[in-house]
Amino acid sequence: CGGSWRVGEVKKANEEQMKAKKPLKATRVLKAKKPLRAANPVMLAGKTVAFKKRRKPTPLAKKNARQLVAVADVLFSRYIRLRDSVLNDKGEWVGGCITCTRELIVRTSEGRFVASSQNGHLISRGVMQLRFNELNCNLQCAHCNAWLDKDEMIERYRKAVDYKYGDGTYKRLKAASTAPGSHKLPTKPELLQIIEDSTHQIAFYLDKS
């Protein structure tokens, strides 16, 4: 009897001790996450999987100048690379790097533009008024465009453009790069015209293939 009394007393004491303790206060209330709304829910392994609806591309007319520069960069680059290459009997567009004459595949027979064949700028792209200048832009390999010693690359490039377009070309480009407003962003109408012209030029060259 004495043993059962002690067990009962201990149990009662533990219960009183637990009641005396203050409950912990919650420092943060977690809110339930709202489920994703699916435009086209599909069943996958017996479960409904939601995919986010793709945004419609912004029409060119509604893009700002900075956004249009990005579009123009892509199209103008493709135009320059096609201009400086020829179509071979394999259906590939190939050309030579302006600063090292390395032969480059610009566009594969499957229609893919090769990233290592680039639109190299003699005067930096930061000079916005020369960013889309056809004399300032030429087919160049990725090594010369990004990794070759800058001074050596410019010296090679300078000689190459003078040979390709005539003596004094580099001097005229250099003078234009320091003219007032040379770093000014082209206007929207100017950028839209560059995009349109580049698109037409790309179509002109690819019609040959």
C-alpha positions in Angstrom: 0.0 0.0 0.0 2.8 2.4 0.9 4.4 1.9 -2.5 1.2 2.6 -4.5 0.6 5.7 -2.3 4.0 7.1 -3.3 3.4 6.4 -7.0 0.1 8.3 -6.8 1.7 11.2 -4.9 4.5 11.5 -7.5 2.0 11.4 -10.4 -0.2 14.1 -8.7 2.9 16.3 -8.1 3.9 16.0 -11.8 0.5 17.0 -13.0 0.4 20.1 -10.7 3.9 21.0 -11.9 2.8 20.8 -15.6 -0.2 23.0 -14.9 1.9 25.6 -13.2 4.1 26.0 -16.3 3.1 28.9 -18.6 2.4 28.0 -22.2 5.0 29.2 -24.8 4.0 32.3 -26.8 4.1 32.0 -30.6 6.5 34.5 -32.1 5.5 34.0 -35.7 2.2 33.0 -37.2 2.7 31.0 -40.4 0.1 31.6 -43.1 -1.0 28.9 -45.4 0.3 29.3 -48.9 -2.3 29.9 -51.6 -2.3 27.2 -54.3 -1.1 28.2 -57.7 -3.8 28.8 -60.2 -3.2 26.8 -63.3 -4.2 27.9 -66.8 -3.7 24.3 -68.1 -3.6 21.8 -65.2 -2.6 18.3 -66.3 -2.6 14.9 -64.6 0.8 13.5 -63.9 1.2 10.2 -62.0 -2.3 10.6 -60.7 -1.8 14.1 -59.4 -2.8 17.4 -60.9 0.2 19.5 -61.8 -0.2 23.3 -62.4 1.8 25.1 -65.0 2.1 28.9 -65.0 0.6 30.6 -68.0 3.2 32.0 -70.4 3.3 35.7 -70.8 2.6 37.1 -74.3 5.6 38.8 -75.9 5.5 42.6 -75.7 4.9 44.1 -79.2 7.9 46.1 -80.4 5.9 49.3 -80.5 5.3 49.0 -76.8 8.9 48.3 -75.8 11.1 51.1 -74.5 14.4 52.1 -76.0 16.5 49.9 -73.7 14.3 46.9 -74.6 14.6 47.7 -78.3 18.4 47.8 -78.1 18.4 44.2 -76.9 16.2 43.1 -79.9 18.3 45.1 -82.3 21.5 43.6 -80.9 20.4 40.1 -81.8 19.1 40.9 -85.3 21.9 43.2 -86.3 24.5 40.7 -85.1 23.0 38.0 -87.3 22.9 40.3 -90.2 26.6 41.2 -89.8 27.7 37.6 -89.4 25.7 36.5 -92.5 27.1 39.5 -94.5 30.7 38.4 -93.7 30.2 34.7 -94.6 29.3 32.6 -97.6 27.1 29.5 -98.0 29.1 26.3 -98.6 28.0 23.1 -100.3 27.1 21.6 -97.0 24.4 24.3 -96.3 26.6 26.0 -93.7 27.4 29.7 -93.6 31.2 30.1 -93.1 33.4 33.1 -92.8 36.8 34.3 -91.6 37.5 36.2 -88.3 38.5 39.8 -89.2 41.4 39.8 -86.7 42.9 36.3 -87.1 41.3 34.9 -90.3 40.2 31.7 -88.5 37.5 30.0 -90.5 34.2 30.1 -88.5 30.8 28.4 -88.9 28.3 31.2 -88.6 25.1 29.2 -89.2 24.7 25.5 -89.3 22.8 23.6 -92.0 20.1 23.1 -89.4 19.7 26.9 -89.1 21.4 27.5 -85.8 23.6 30.5 -85.3 26.9 29.5 -83.6 27.7 31.4 -80.5 31.5 31.3 -81.0 31.1 33.3 -84.2 30.4 36.8 -83.0 29.7 40.4 -84.1 32.9 42.1 -83.0 33.0 45.9 -82.5 36.1 47.8 -83.2 34.9 50.8 -81.2 33.2 49.7 -78.0 29.5 48.9 -77.9 29.2 51.5 -75.2 29.5 54.2 -77.9 25.8 53.9 -78.8 26.0 55.8 -82.1 28.5 53.3 -83.4 26.9 50.2 -81.9 25.0 49.5 -85.1 27.5 51.0 -87.5 28.3 48.5 -90.4 31.9 49.6 -90.7 32.5 49.2 -86.9 31.0 45.7 -86.8 32.5 42.6 -88.4 32.5 38.9 -88.0 35.0 37.9 -85.3 35.8 34.7 -83.3 35.0 34.6 -79.6 38.7 34.4 -78.7 39.6 37.6 -80.5 36.5 39.4 -79.3 36.7 38.5 -75.6 40.1 36.9 -74.7 42.8 38.4 -76.9 44.9 41.2 -75.4 42.9 44.4 -76.0 45.7 46.5 -77.4 46.8 43.7 -79.7 43.2 43.1 -80.9 42.6 46.8 -81.6 45.8 47.1 -83.6 44.9 44.1 -85.7 41.3 45.3 -86.1 42.4 48.8 -87.1 44.6 47.5 -89.9 41.9 45.0 -91.0 39.1 47.7 -91.3 41.4 50.0 -93.2 42.3 47.2 -95.6 38.6 46.1 -95.9 36.9 49.5 -96.3 39.8 51.8 -97.3 42.5 53.8 -95.6 41.3 56.3 -92.9 38.3 54.2 -91.9 39.6 53.7 -88.4 40.4 57.4 -88.0 36.9 58.3 -89.0 35.3 55.8 -86.6 37.6 57.0 -83.8 36.6 60.6 -84.4 32.9 59.7 -84.5 33.3 57.9 -81.1 34.4 61.2 -79.4 31.9 63.5 -81.1 29.2 65.1 -78.9 26.3 62.8 -78.3 28.2 59.7 -79.4 27.1 57.8 -76.2 23.5 58.9 -76.6 20.9 56.1 -76.8 19.3 55.9 -80.3 15.6 57.0 -80.3 12.8 54.5 -80.6 12.1 55.2 -84.3 15.8 54.8 -85.0 15.9 51.4 -83.2 12.8 50.2 -84.9 14.3 51.1 -88.2 17.5 49.1 -87.4 15.4 46.1 -86.4 13.4 46.3 -89.6 16.5 46.8 -91.8 18.3 43.9 -90.1 15.3 41.6 -90.5 15.2 42.4 -94.2 18.9 41.8 -94.6 18.8 38.5 -92.9 15.9 37.4 -95.1 17.9 38.6 -98.2 20.9 36.4 -97.3 19.0 33.4 -96.2 17.0 33.4 -99.5 20.2 32.3 -101.1 20.2 29.1 -99.1 
